[in-house]
Amino acid sequence: MSDTHIDVRPAAVLIPCGEPGDEDCGLRLILDRLGEQWTVMALAELTPGPRRYRQLERALSGISQRMMTLTLRRLERDGHVVRHVEASVPPSVTYELTQLGRSFASQVAALVEWSRDSKHQIELAQESFDARQGA
């Protein structure tokens, strides 16, 4: 393959949601979660292993305590994260990915890698488009 040729064949066939018998394929659930600002970063921080709440809060620079709590609760509700409370004074709370969460994180990792690899091309395309619109 040459430097100017980009392989555009899909790695997998995308079947749209809404097909008869598959009106709600679950894609909306995942897109809702991915659309939240902190989800991907929280998944990345939990991928190596369990983390305490404060460790996550420090790692996710700029996240408010309220948003951190909401993000973790949503991931827990969806079955991606499990919350462990240790009966100590003060109580110790840790979070870790479930098997489903690890599976989700591995899929998100592919998207993150693609984003990093494609960022420059996307920026060039945007600049080109903007230049044509201004002409």
TADAGI-V957680 format. One line per field, one symbol per residue. ss: DSSP state (H for helix, E for strand, L for the rest). burial: 1 if it has 16 or more other ideal C-beta (glycine too) atoms within 10 Angstrom, else 0. A space follows every 50 residues. Layout:
ss: ???
burial: ???
This chain:
ss: LLLLLLLLLLLLLLLLLLELLELLLLHHHHHHHHLLLLHHHHHHHHHLLL EEHHHHHHHLLLLLHHHHHHHHHHHHHLLLEEEEEELLLLLEEEEEELHH HHHHHHHHHHHHHHHHHHHHHHHHHHHHHHHHHHL
burial: 00000000000000000000000000000000100001111110111000 10100110010010000100110110010111000000000001111000 10011001000000000000000000000000000
